[in-house]
């Protein structure tokens, strides 16, 4: 019996529960499938850097699967609504009787998967869903009254309790073995629906590159992560987020390997639990996938229409060097240091009072590590509209942040070389007056007053 494994944001062979179980349980051939949803990617705001990196990682995945004698069948399904017909057509062509895939949690993805499951049941195709993008699946970490958590710290405590015993902590599974298939699979022409970007030596594609980066981080930099993580001029972070976002690296594997390094890993492991938290939020509070504020009572906030300020922010021309450096790093590299992400996001939402959705969309269009759950969670935190959000009265001062975290301008001068010359613009808004305006803005909405 031929078995299909539908790959999505899990482009790896190691610790891939759907692939492992499919190979373990299949009677005959295993065929991997990837559906290129080019229109849907663009509708979700994904830009060329992310989609080009996706293409490169698909090519790497195809080679890795070939070593296991598993062919990769790539088909075009421009929108999620096309996925059901595409999968059923492949099943008919190959005589497949079972389909395996790992769950995805945003609303559109979840609805697509539910449609596929219903169609499989109606057509006699056995459908098996696994969880390969989280350590604990959404719904596994709940309050005593079985309600989802809305705040990170108690979620983290319960998460650790849930994983405190070895038998409860899901372990990574190895790469599978498979016999050579007898099925002929078409060449993957539909990859042409994805942009072909030049190879970037800073971001090599593939599982081997992701593992190498993880190993390098765990060997040395994780020991300094707690002290260096907030300083964008230092090589203090893991820079693993693009691989985690695309599932080229397993979060379970990253967590388990980091745990072996001891107490020094605690701060970085905390970031992985934040990632888990945002995935639980997206799954259990689907209104955030519709563009709503997590705190729905704040959807009525009268955000400003400021096209000039938004354009200056996007171009890195705000007159605040740390903000501008971050926005230019994003434009030039498709990446931004996490501390700077918070500063740039808070500048847009608090100094300019521009809706967080504008920033969320802009980040998704440029980030190589664009990930809906983490991106949405981070933006709503900065805008004080989300779960566990920064209090509305917290407004980062970009100048004091620069003095604290880039006092020698190492990071700033890398991206703002004209600093100190007449060509660098004056600040587009003055910090203290912008802060007072932001406080008045949030206080005016009585329903959000004083809430966190």
C-alpha positions as a Markdown table, in Angstrom:
| # | Residue | x | y | z |
|---|---|---|---|---|
| 1 | Unk | 0.0 | 0.0 | 0.0 |
| 2 | Unk | 1.4 | 3.4 | -1.0 |
| 3 | Unk | 1.5 | 6.0 | 1.7 |
| 4 | Unk | 1.7 | 9.8 | 1.2 |
| 5 | Unk | 3.5 | 12.2 | 3.5 |
| 6 | Unk | 2.4 | 15.8 | 3.0 |
| 7 | Unk | 5.2 | 18.2 | 3.9 |
| 8 | Unk | 4.4 | 21.8 | 4.9 |
| 9 | Unk | 6.4 | 23.8 | 7.5 |
| 10 | Unk | 8.4 | 20.7 | 8.4 |
| 11 | Unk | 11.1 | 20.5 | 5.7 |
| 12 | Unk | 13.3 | 17.9 | 7.4 |
| 13 | Unk | 13.7 | 14.1 | 7.7 |
| 14 | Unk | 14.9 | 13.9 | 11.4 |
| 15 | Unk | 12.3 | 14.2 | 14.1 |
| 16 | Unk | 9.5 | 14.4 | 11.7 |
| 17 | Unk | 6.7 | 12.5 | 13.3 |
| 18 | Unk | 4.5 | 12.3 | 10.2 |
| 19 | Unk | 7.4 | 11.0 | 8.1 |
| 20 | Unk | 8.7 | 8.6 | 10.7 |
| 21 | Unk | 5.3 | 7.0 | 11.4 |
| 22 | Unk | 4.4 | 6.8 | 7.7 |
| 23 | Unk | 7.6 | 4.9 | 7.0 |
| 24 | Unk | 7.1 | 2.7 | 10.1 |
| 25 | Unk | 3.5 | 1.8 | 9.3 |
| 26 | Unk | 3.6 | 1.7 | 5.5 |
| 27 | Unk | 3.2 | -1.7 | 3.8 |
| 28 | Unk | 4.9 | -0.6 | 0.6 |
| 29 | Unk | 6.0 | 2.7 | -0.9 |
| 30 | Unk | 6.2 | 6.1 | 0.8 |
| 31 | Unk | 5.9 | 9.2 | -1.4 |
| 32 | Unk | 6.5 | 12.7 | -0.1 |
| 33 | Unk | 4.3 | 15.5 | -1.3 |
| 34 | Unk | 4.6 | 19.2 | -1.3 |
| 35 | Unk | 1.9 | 21.6 | -2.5 |
| 36 | Unk | 3.2 | 25.0 | -3.7 |
| 37 | Unk | 0.5 | 27.5 | -2.6 |
| 38 | Unk | 2.0 | 30.5 | -4.3 |
| 39 | Unk | -1.1 | 32.7 | -4.2 |
| 40 | Unk | -1.8 | 31.9 | -0.6 |
| 41 | Unk | 1.8 | 32.7 | 0.4 |
| 42 | Unk | 1.4 | 36.1 | -1.1 |
| 43 | Unk | -2.0 | 36.6 | 0.4 |
| 44 | Unk | -0.4 | 35.9 | 3.8 |
| 45 | Unk | 2.2 | 38.6 | 3.2 |
| 46 | Unk | 5.2 | 36.3 | 2.6 |
| 47 | Unk | 7.9 | 38.0 | 0.6 |
| 48 | Unk | 10.6 | 36.9 | -1.8 |
| 49 | Unk | 13.3 | 36.2 | 0.8 |
| 50 | Unk | 11.1 | 33.8 | 2.7 |
| 51 | Unk | 9.7 | 32.2 | -0.4 |
| 52 | Unk | 13.2 | 32.0 | -2.0 |
| 53 | Unk | 14.5 | 30.3 | 1.2 |
| 54 | Unk | 11.5 | 28.0 | 1.0 |
| 55 | Unk | 12.5 | 26.9 | -2.5 |
| 56 | Unk | 16.1 | 26.3 | -1.5 |
| 57 | Unk | 15.1 | 24.2 | 1.5 |
| 58 | Unk | 12.7 | 22.2 | -0.7 |
| 59 | Unk | 15.5 | 21.4 | -3.0 |
| 60 | Unk | 17.6 | 20.3 | -0.1 |
| 61 | Unk | 14.7 | 18.3 | 1.3 |
| 62 | Unk | 14.3 | 16.5 | -2.0 |
| 63 | Unk | 18.0 | 15.4 | -1.9 |
| 64 | Unk | 17.7 | 14.2 | 1.7 |
| 65 | Unk | 14.6 | 12.2 | 0.9 |
| 66 | Unk | 16.3 | 10.7 | -2.2 |
| 67 | Unk | 18.9 | 9.3 | 0.1 |
| 68 | Unk | 16.1 | 7.5 | 1.9 |
| 69 | Unk | 14.7 | 6.3 | -1.5 |
| 70 | Unk | 11.6 | 8.5 | -0.9 |
| 71 | Unk | 10.6 | 10.6 | -3.9 |
| 72 | Unk | 9.3 | 14.1 | -3.5 |
| 73 | Unk | 6.2 | 14.9 | -5.6 |
| 74 | Unk | 5.7 | 18.6 | -6.0 |
| 75 | Unk | 2.4 | 19.9 | -7.2 |
| 76 | Unk | 0.9 | 23.3 | -7.7 |
| 77 | Unk | -2.1 | 24.2 | -5.5 |
| 78 | Unk | -2.2 | 28.0 | -5.7 |
| 79 | Unk | -4.6 | 28.5 | -2.8 |
| 80 | Unk | -5.3 | 26.4 | 0.3 |
| 81 | Unk | -8.8 | 25.7 | -1.2 |
| 82 | Unk | -7.0 | 23.7 | -3.9 |
| 83 | Unk | -5.2 | 21.4 | -1.5 |
| 84 | Unk | -7.9 | 18.8 | -1.2 |
| 85 | Unk | -8.3 | 18.2 | -4.9 |
| 86 | Unk | -4.5 | 18.1 | -5.4 |
| 87 | Unk | -4.0 | 15.5 | -2.7 |
| 88 | Unk | -6.8 | 13.3 | -3.8 |
| 89 | Unk | -5.5 | 13.4 | -7.4 |
| 90 | Unk | -2.1 | 12.4 | -6.3 |
| 91 | Unk | -3.6 | 9.6 | -4.2 |
| 92 | Unk | -5.5 | 8.3 | -7.2 |
| 93 | Unk | -2.4 | 8.5 | -9.4 |
| 94 | Unk | -0.3 | 6.5 | -7.0 |
| 95 | Unk | -2.8 | 4.2 | -5.6 |
| 96 | Unk | -2.2 | 5.6 | -2.1 |
| 97 | Unk | -4.4 | 4.4 | 0.7 |
| 98 | Unk | -3.0 | 6.6 | 3.6 |
| 99 | Unk | -2.0 | 10.2 | 4.1 |
| 100 | Unk | 0.2 | 11.5 | 7.0 |
| 101 | Unk | 1.0 | 15.1 | 7.9 |
| 102 | Unk | 2.0 | 17.3 | 10.8 |
| 103 | Unk | -0.5 | 19.9 | 12.1 |
| 104 | Unk | -0.4 | 23.6 | 11.5 |
| 105 | Unk | -2.2 | 26.0 | 13.8 |
| 106 | Unk | -3.2 | 29.3 | 12.2 |
| 107 | Unk | -6.8 | 29.5 | 11.2 |
| 108 | Unk | -6.6 | 29.2 | 7.4 |
| 109 | Unk | -4.2 | 26.3 | 7.7 |
| 110 | Unk | -6.4 | 24.5 | 10.3 |
| 111 | Unk | -9.4 | 24.9 | 8.1 |
| 112 | Unk | -7.5 | 23.6 | 5.1 |
| 113 | Unk | -6.5 | 20.5 | 7.1 |
| 114 | Unk | -10.0 | 19.9 | 8.3 |
| 115 | Unk | -11.3 | 20.0 | 4.7 |
| 116 | Unk | -8.6 | 17.5 | 3.7 |
| 117 | Unk | -9.5 | 15.2 | 6.6 |
| 118 | Unk | -13.2 | 15.3 | 5.6 |
| 119 | Unk | -12.4 | 14.5 | 2.0 |
| 120 | Unk | -10.1 | 11.7 | 3.0 |
| 121 | Unk | -12.8 | 10.1 | 5.1 |
| 122 | Unk | -15.3 | 10.4 | 2.3 |
| 123 | Unk | -12.9 | 8.8 | -0.2 |
| 124 | Unk | -11.6 | 6.0 | 1.9 |
| 125 | Unk | -8.1 | 7.5 | 2.3 |
| 126 | Unk | -6.8 | 7.0 | 5.8 |
| 127 | Unk | -5.6 | 10.3 | 7.3 |
| 128 | Unk | -3.2 | 10.5 | 10.2 |
| 129 | Unk | -2.2 | 13.8 | 11.8 |
| 130 | Unk | 0.8 | 14.3 | 14.0 |
| 131 | Unk | 2.4 | 17.3 | 15.8 |
| 132 | Unk | 5.9 | 18.2 | 14.5 |
| 133 | Unk | 6.0 | 22.0 | 15.0 |
| 134 | Unk | 5.7 | 22.1 | 18.8 |
| 135 | Unk | 6.9 | 20.1 | 21.8 |
| 136 | Unk | 3.5 | 20.0 | 23.4 |
| 137 | Unk | 0.5 | 20.4 | 21.1 |
| 138 | Unk | -2.1 | 23.1 | 21.7 |
| 139 | Unk | -4.6 | 22.0 | 24.3 |
| 140 | Unk | -2.0 | 20.0 | 26.2 |
| 141 | Unk | -1.3 | 22.9 | 28.6 |
| 142 | Unk | -4.4 | 24.2 | 30.2 |
| 143 | Unk | -5.5 | 25.8 | 33.5 |
| 144 | Unk | -7.2 | 23.7 | 36.2 |
| 145 | Unk | -10.6 | 24.7 | 34.7 |
| 146 | Unk | -9.4 | 23.5 | 31.3 |
| 147 | Unk | -9.3 | 27.0 | 29.9 |
| 148 | Unk | -6.4 | 28.1 | 27.8 |
| 149 | Unk | -3.7 | 30.4 | 29.3 |
| 150 | Unk | -3.7 | 34.1 | 28.4 |
| 151 | Unk | -0.4 | 35.0 | 30.2 |
| 152 | Unk | 3.0 | 33.5 | 29.5 |
| 153 | Unk | 4.4 | 33.0 | 33.0 |
| 154 | Unk | 1.7 | 30.7 | 34.4 |
| 155 | Unk | 1.7 | 28.9 | 31.0 |
| 156 | Unk | 5.4 | 28.3 | 31.3 |
| 157 | Unk | 5.0 | 26.9 | 34.9 |
| 158 | Unk | 2.3 | 24.5 | 33.7 |
| 159 | Unk | 4.3 | 23.7 | 30.6 |
| 160 | Unk | 7.3 | 22.7 | 32.8 |
| 161 | Unk | 5.0 | 20.7 | 35.1 |
| 162 | Unk | 3.6 | 18.9 | 32.1 |
| 163 | Unk | 7.2 | 18.0 | 30.9 |
| 164 | Unk | 8.7 | 17.4 | 34.4 |
| 165 | Unk | 8.6 | 13.6 | 34.1 |
| 166 | Unk | 10.7 | 12.0 | 31.3 |
| 167 | Unk | 7.8 | 9.9 | 30.1 |
| 168 | Unk | 5.8 | 13.0 | 29.5 |
| 169 | Unk | 8.4 | 14.9 | 27.5 |
| 170 | Unk | 8.1 | 14.0 | 23.9 |
| 171 | Unk | 11.5 | 12.8 | 22.5 |
| 172 | Unk | 12.8 | 13.4 | 19.0 |
| 173 | Unk | 12.4 | 10.5 | 16.6 |
| 174 | Unk | 15.2 | 9.5 | 14.2 |
| 175 | Unk | 15.2 | 9.8 | 10.5 |
| 176 | Unk | 13.4 | 6.9 | 9.0 |
| 177 | Unk | 14.5 | 4.2 | 6.6 |
| 178 | Unk | 12.6 | 3.2 | 3.5 |
| 179 | Unk | 12.9 | 0.7 | 0.7 |
| 180 | Unk | 13.3 | 2.0 | -2.9 |
| 181 | Unk | 9.9 | 2.7 | -4.3 |
| 182 | Unk | 8.5 | 1.5 | -7.6 |
| 183 | Unk | 6.4 | 4.6 | -8.2 |
| 184 | Unk | 7.3 | 7.0 | -11.0 |
| 185 | Unk | 7.0 | 10.6 | -9.7 |
| 186 | Unk | 6.9 | 13.7 | -12.0 |
| 187 | Unk | 9.8 | 16.2 | -12.0 |
| 188 | Unk | 9.1 | 19.2 | -9.6 |
| 189 | Unk | 8.5 | 21.9 | -12.2 |
| 190 | Unk | 6.0 | 23.7 | -9.9 |
| 191 | Unk | 9.0 | 25.0 | -7.9 |
| 192 | Unk | 9.1 | 27.7 | -10.6 |
| 193 | Unk | 6.1 | 29.2 | -8.8 |
| 194 | Unk | 8.5 | 30.2 | -6.1 |
| 195 | Unk | 11.1 | 33.0 | -6.5 |
| 196 | Unk | 14.7 | 31.9 | -7.2 |
| 197 | Unk | 16.9 | 34.0 | -4.9 |
| 198 | Unk | 20.7 | 34.1 | -4.9 |
| 199 | Unk | 22.4 | 31.9 | -2.4 |
| 200 | Unk | 23.2 | 33.8 | 0.8 |
| 201 | Unk | 26.3 | 32.5 | 2.6 |
| 202 | Unk | 24.8 | 33.7 | 5.9 |
| 203 | Unk | 21.8 | 31.5 | 5.4 |
| 204 | Unk | 22.7 | 28.2 | 3.8 |
| 205 | Unk | 19.6 | 26.1 | 3.2 |
| 206 | Unk | 19.0 | 22.6 | 4.4 |
| 207 | Unk | 18.8 | 20.4 | 7.5 |
| 208 | Unk | 22.6 | 19.9 | 7.6 |
| 209 | Unk | 23.2 | 23.7 | 7.7 |
| 210 | Unk | 20.6 | 24.1 | 10.4 |
| 211 | Unk | 22.2 | 21.4 | 12.5 |
| 212 | Unk | 25.6 | 22.9 | 12.0 |
| 213 | Unk | 24.3 | 26.3 | 13.2 |
| 214 | Unk | 22.7 | 24.7 | 16.2 |
| 215 | Unk | 25.9 | 22.8 | 17.1 |
| 216 | Unk | 27.9 | 26.0 | 16.8 |
| 217 | Unk | 25.5 | 27.9 | 19.1 |
| 218 | Unk | 25.4 | 25.2 | 21.7 |
| 219 | Unk | 29.2 | 24.8 | 21.7 |
| 220 | Unk | 30.0 | 28.3 | 22.7 |
| 221 | Unk | 27.5 | 31.2 | 22.4 |
| 222 | Unk | 24.8 | 29.7 | 24.5 |
| 223 | Unk | 27.1 | 30.2 | 27.5 |
| 224 | Unk | 26.9 | 34.0 | 26.9 |
| 225 | Unk | 23.3 | 34.1 | 25.6 |
| 226 | Unk | 21.8 | 35.6 | 28.8 |
| 227 | Unk | 24.4 | 38.4 | 28.9 |
| 228 | Unk | 24.7 | 39.1 | 25.1 |
| 229 | Unk | 21.2 | 38.5 | 23.7 |
| 230 | Unk | 20.1 | 42.1 | 24.0 |
| 231 | Unk | 23.1 | 43.6 | 22.3 |
| 232 | Unk | 22.6 | 43.7 | 18.5 |
| 233 | Unk | 26.3 | 44.5 | 17.8 |
| 234 | Unk | 27.4 | 41.2 | 19.4 |
| 235 | Unk | 27.0 | 37.7 | 17.9 |
| 236 | Unk | 25.0 | 36.7 | 20.9 |
| 237 | Unk | 21.8 | 35.0 | 19.5 |
| 238 | Unk | 21.3 | 31.7 | 17.9 |
| 239 | Unk | 20.1 | 33.0 | 14.5 |
| 240 | Unk | 18.1 | 29.7 | 14.2 |
| 241 | Unk | 14.7 | 31.3 | 13.7 |
| 242 | Unk | 14.5 | 30.9 | 9.9 |
| 243 | Unk | 15.2 | 27.2 | 10.3 |
| 244 | Unk | 12.7 | 26.8 | 13.1 |
| 245 | Unk | 10.0 | 28.8 | 11.2 |
| 246 | Unk | 10.3 | 26.6 | 8.1 |
| 247 | Unk | 10.6 | 23.4 | 10.1 |
| 248 | Unk | 14.1 | 22.7 | 8.7 |
| 249 | Unk | 15.1 | 22.3 | 12.4 |
| 250 | Unk | 13.0 | 20.5 | 14.9 |
| 251 | Unk | 12.1 | 22.5 | 18.0 |
| 252 | Unk | 12.1 | 19.3 | 20.0 |
| 253 | Unk | 15.6 | 18.5 | 18.9 |
| 254 | Unk | 16.8 | 22.0 | 19.6 |
| 255 | Unk | 15.2 | 22.0 | 23.1 |
| 256 | Unk | 16.6 | 18.5 | 24.0 |
| 257 | Unk | 20.1 | 19.3 | 22.8 |
| 258 | Unk | 20.2 | 22.7 | 24.6 |
| 259 | Unk | 19.0 | 21.1 | 27.8 |
| 260 | Unk | 22.1 | 19.0 | 27.8 |
| 261 | Unk | 24.3 | 22.1 | 28.1 |
| 262 | Unk | 23.0 | 22.7 | 31.7 |
| 263 | Unk | 21.8 | 25.8 | 33.4 |
| 264 | Unk | 23.3 | 28.2 | 30.9 |
| 265 | Unk | 20.6 | 27.2 | 28.4 |
| 266 | Unk | 17.7 | 28.3 | 30.6 |
| 267 | Unk | 17.3 | 31.8 | 29.0 |
| 268 | Unk | 17.3 | 30.4 | 25.5 |
| 269 | Unk | 15.0 | 27.5 | 26.4 |
| 270 | Unk | 12.6 | 30.2 | 27.7 |
| 271 | Unk | 12.5 | 31.7 | 24.2 |
| 272 | Unk | 11.5 | 28.3 | 22.8 |
| 273 | Unk | 8.7 | 28.1 | 25.3 |
| 274 | Unk | 7.5 | 31.6 | 24.2 |
| 275 | Unk | 7.4 | 30.1 | 20.7 |
| 276 | Unk | 5.2 | 27.3 | 22.1 |
| 277 | Unk | 3.0 | 29.8 | 23.8 |
| 278 | Unk | 2.3 | 31.8 | 20.7 |
| 279 | Unk | 1.4 | 28.6 | 18.8 |
| 280 | Unk | -1.1 | 27.7 | 21.6 |
| 281 | Unk | -2.6 | 31.2 | 21.4 |
| 282 | Unk | -3.0 | 31.0 | 17.6 |
| 283 | Unk | -4.7 | 27.6 | 17.8 |
| 284 | Unk | -6.9 | 28.2 | 20.8 |
| 285 | Unk | -7.9 | 31.9 | 20.1 |
| 286 | Unk | -8.5 | 31.9 | 16.4 |
| 287 | Unk | -9.7 | 35.5 | 16.2 |
| 288 | Unk | -6.0 | 36.6 | 16.2 |
| 289 | Unk | -5.7 | 34.9 | 12.8 |
| 290 | Unk | -8.4 | 37.2 | 11.5 |
| 291 | Unk | -6.4 | 40.3 | 12.2 |
| 292 | Unk | -8.2 | 41.1 | 15.5 |
| 293 | Unk | -6.4 | 42.2 | 18.6 |
| 294 | Unk | -6.0 | 39.4 | 21.1 |
| 295 | Unk | -7.7 | 41.8 | 23.6 |
| 296 | Unk | -10.8 | 42.4 | 21.5 |
| 297 | Unk | -11.9 | 45.3 | 23.6 |
| 298 | Unk | -9.0 | 47.3 | 22.0 |
| 299 | Unk | -10.1 | 46.8 | 18.4 |
| 300 | Unk | -11.8 | 50.1 | 18.7 |
| 301 | Unk | -8.6 | 52.1 | 19.3 |
| 302 | Unk | -8.4 | 55.0 | 16.8 |
| 303 | Unk | -5.0 | 54.3 | 15.3 |
| 304 | Unk | -3.6 | 57.2 | 13.3 |
| 305 | Unk | -3.4 | 57.3 | 9.5 |
| 306 | Unk | 0.1 | 58.5 | 9.0 |
| 307 | Unk | 1.4 | 57.5 | 5.5 |
| 308 | Unk | 4.5 | 59.8 | 5.8 |
| 309 | Unk | 5.5 | 58.5 | 9.2 |
| 310 | Unk | 4.9 | 54.9 | 8.1 |
| 311 | Unk | 7.0 | 55.4 | 4.9 |
| 312 | Unk | 9.9 | 56.9 | 7.0 |
| 313 | Unk | 9.7 | 54.0 | 9.4 |
| 314 | Unk | 9.9 | 51.5 | 6.5 |
| 315 | Unk | 12.8 | 53.3 | 4.9 |
| 316 | Unk | 14.8 | 53.6 | 8.1 |
| 317 | Unk | 14.6 | 57.4 | 8.0 |
| 318 | Unk | 13.0 | 58.2 | 11.3 |
| 319 | Unk | 15.9 | 60.2 | 12.7 |
| 320 | Unk | 16.3 | 57.6 | 15.5 |
| 321 | Unk | 19.5 | 55.7 | 14.7 |
| 322 | Unk | 18.7 | 52.4 | 16.4 |
| 323 | Unk | 15.2 | 52.3 | 14.8 |
| 324 | Unk | 16.6 | 53.1 | 11.4 |
| 325 | Unk | 19.4 | 50.6 | 11.8 |
| 326 | Unk | 16.9 | 47.9 | 12.5 |
| 327 | Unk | 14.7 | 48.7 | 9.6 |
| 328 | Unk | 17.6 | 48.8 | 7.2 |
| 329 | Unk | 18.9 | 45.5 | 8.5 |
| 330 | Unk | 15.5 | 44.1 | 7.7 |
| 331 | Unk | 15.5 | 45.5 | 4.2 |
| 332 | Unk | 19.1 | 44.4 | 3.5 |
| 333 | Unk | 19.2 | 41.0 | 5.0 |
| 334 | Unk | 15.7 | 39.8 | 5.7 |
| 335 | Unk | 16.5 | 39.5 | 9.4 |
| 336 | Unk | 16.4 | 41.7 | 12.5 |
| 337 | Unk | 17.8 | 41.3 | 16.0 |
| 338 | Unk | 15.1 | 40.5 | 18.5 |
| 339 | Unk | 15.7 | 43.5 | 20.8 |
| 340 | Unk | 15.6 | 45.8 | 17.8 |
| 341 | Unk | 12.3 | 44.2 | 16.6 |
| 342 | Unk | 10.7 | 45.2 | 19.9 |
| 343 | Unk | 12.1 | 48.8 | 19.6 |
| 344 | Unk | 11.1 | 49.3 | 16.0 |
| 345 | Unk | 7.6 | 47.8 | 16.7 |
| 346 | Unk | 7.0 | 50.0 | 19.7 |
| 347 | Unk | 8.2 | 53.0 | 17.8 |
| 348 | Unk | 5.6 | 52.5 | 15.1 |
| 349 | Unk | 2.8 | 51.7 | 17.5 |
| 350 | Unk | 3.6 | 54.1 | 20.4 |
| 351 | Unk | 5.5 | 57.0 | 18.9 |
| 352 | Unk | 3.5 | 57.1 | 15.6 |
| 353 | Unk | 0.3 | 55.4 | 16.8 |
| 354 | Unk | 0.1 | 53.5 | 13.5 |
| 355 | Unk | -1.8 | 50.2 | 13.7 |
| 356 | Unk | 0.3 | 47.2 | 14.6 |
| 357 | Unk | -1.2 | 45.4 | 11.5 |
| 358 | Unk | 0.8 | 47.7 | 9.2 |
| 359 | Unk | 4.1 | 46.7 | 10.9 |
| 360 | Unk | 3.1 | 43.0 | 11.1 |
| 361 | Unk | 2.5 | 42.9 | 7.4 |
| 362 | Unk | 5.7 | 44.8 | 6.6 |
| 363 | Unk | 7.8 | 42.4 | 8.7 |
| 364 | Unk | 6.2 | 39.3 | 7.0 |
| 365 | Unk | 7.0 | 40.8 | 3.6 |
| 366 | Unk | 10.7 | 41.1 | 4.5 |
| 367 | Unk | 11.6 | 38.5 | 7.1 |
| 368 | Unk | 13.3 | 35.3 | 6.1 |
| 369 | Unk | 12.0 | 33.9 | 9.4 |
| 370 | Unk | 8.5 | 35.1 | 8.9 |
| 371 | Unk | 6.2 | 33.1 | 11.1 |
| 372 | Unk | 2.6 | 34.1 | 11.7 |
| 373 | Unk | 2.3 | 33.1 | 15.4 |
| 374 | Unk | 5.6 | 34.6 | 16.6 |
| 375 | Unk | 5.3 | 37.7 | 14.4 |
| 376 | Unk | 1.7 | 38.4 | 15.5 |
| 377 | Unk | 2.5 | 37.7 | 19.1 |
| 378 | Unk | 5.5 | 40.0 | 19.1 |
| 379 | Unk | 3.7 | 42.9 | 17.4 |
| 380 | Unk | 0.7 | 42.7 | 19.7 |
| 381 | Unk | 3.0 | 42.6 | 22.7 |
| 382 | Unk | 4.7 | 45.8 | 21.5 |
| 383 | Unk | 1.3 | 47.5 | 20.8 |
| 384 | Unk | -0.1 | 46.5 | 24.2 |
| 385 | Unk | -3.1 | 44.8 | 22.5 |
| 386 | Unk | -2.0 | 41.2 | 22.9 |
| 387 | Unk | -1.6 | 38.4 | 25.4 |
| 388 | Unk | 0.9 | 39.2 | 28.2 |
| 389 | Unk | 1.4 | 42.5 | 26.4 |
| 390 | Unk | 3.6 | 45.3 | 27.5 |
| 391 | Unk | 1.6 | 47.8 | 29.6 |
| 392 | Unk | 0.3 | 50.6 | 27.5 |
| 393 | Unk | 2.4 | 53.1 | 29.5 |
| 394 | Unk | 5.6 | 51.3 | 28.5 |
| 395 | Unk | 7.1 | 53.3 | 25.6 |
| 396 | Unk | 10.7 | 52.5 | 24.8 |
| 397 | Unk | 12.9 | 55.5 | 24.3 |
| 398 | Unk | 15.0 | 54.6 | 21.2 |
| 399 | Unk | 17.9 | 56.9 | 22.3 |
| 400 | Unk | 18.2 | 55.4 | 25.8 |
| 401 | Unk | 17.8 | 51.9 | 24.3 |
| 402 | Unk | 20.7 | 52.7 | 22.0 |
| 403 | Unk | 22.9 | 54.0 | 24.8 |
| 404 | Unk | 22.2 | 50.9 | 26.8 |
| 405 | Unk | 22.5 | 48.2 | 24.2 |
| 406 | Unk | 24.7 | 49.8 | 21.5 |
| 407 | Unk | 26.7 | 52.4 | 23.3 |
| 408 | Unk | 29.6 | 52.3 | 20.9 |
| 409 | Unk | 27.3 | 52.4 | 17.9 |
| 410 | Unk | 28.7 | 49.2 | 16.5 |
| 411 | Unk | 25.4 | 48.0 | 15.2 |
| 412 | Unk | 24.1 | 51.4 | 14.3 |
| 413 | Unk | 27.0 | 52.4 | 12.1 |
| 414 | Unk | 26.8 | 49.1 | 10.3 |
| 415 | Unk | 23.5 | 50.1 | 8.8 |
| 416 | Unk | 23.5 | 53.9 | 9.3 |
| 417 | Unk | 27.0 | 54.9 | 8.0 |
| 418 | Unk | 25.8 | 58.5 | 7.4 |
| 419 | Unk | 25.2 | 59.1 | 11.1 |
| 420 | Unk | 26.4 | 62.5 | 12.2 |
| 421 | Unk | 26.4 | 64.0 | 8.7 |
| 422 | Unk | 23.9 | 66.4 | 7.2 |
| 423 | Unk | 22.3 | 63.7 | 5.2 |
| 424 | Unk | 20.9 | 62.0 | 8.2 |
| 425 | Unk | 17.4 | 63.2 | 9.0 |
| 426 | Unk | 16.2 | 64.9 | 12.2 |
| 427 | Unk | 13.8 | 62.9 | 14.3 |
| 428 | Unk | 10.3 | 62.8 | 12.8 |
| 429 | Unk | 8.7 | 63.0 | 16.3 |
| 430 | Unk | 10.0 | 64.0 | 19.7 |
| 431 | Unk | 10.1 | 61.2 | 22.2 |
| 432 | Unk | 8.6 | 62.9 | 25.3 |
| 433 | Unk | 5.7 | 64.4 | 23.4 |
| 434 | Unk | 5.1 | 61.2 | 21.5 |
| 435 | Unk | 5.1 | 59.3 | 24.8 |
| 436 | Unk | 2.5 | 61.7 | 26.3 |
| 437 | Unk | 0.4 | 61.4 | 23.2 |
| 438 | Unk | 0.5 | 57.5 | 23.4 |
| 439 | Unk | -0.5 | 57.6 | 27.1 |
| 440 | Unk | -3.5 | 59.8 | 26.2 |
| 441 | Unk | -4.3 | 57.6 | 23.3 |
| 442 | Unk | -4.6 | 54.4 | 25.4 |
| 443 | Unk | -6.2 | 56.1 | 28.4 |
| 444 | Unk | -9.0 | 57.5 | 26.2 |
| 445 | Unk | -10.3 | 54.0 | 25.6 |
| 446 | Unk | -11.8 | 53.4 | 29.0 |
| 447 | Unk | -12.2 | 49.7 | 28.3 |
| 448 | Unk | -8.5 | 49.2 | 28.0 |
| 449 | Unk | -7.5 | 51.6 | 30.8 |
| 450 | Unk | -5.1 | 50.1 | 33.3 |
| 451 | Unk | -5.1 | 46.7 | 31.8 |
| 452 | Unk | -2.1 | 44.7 | 30.8 |
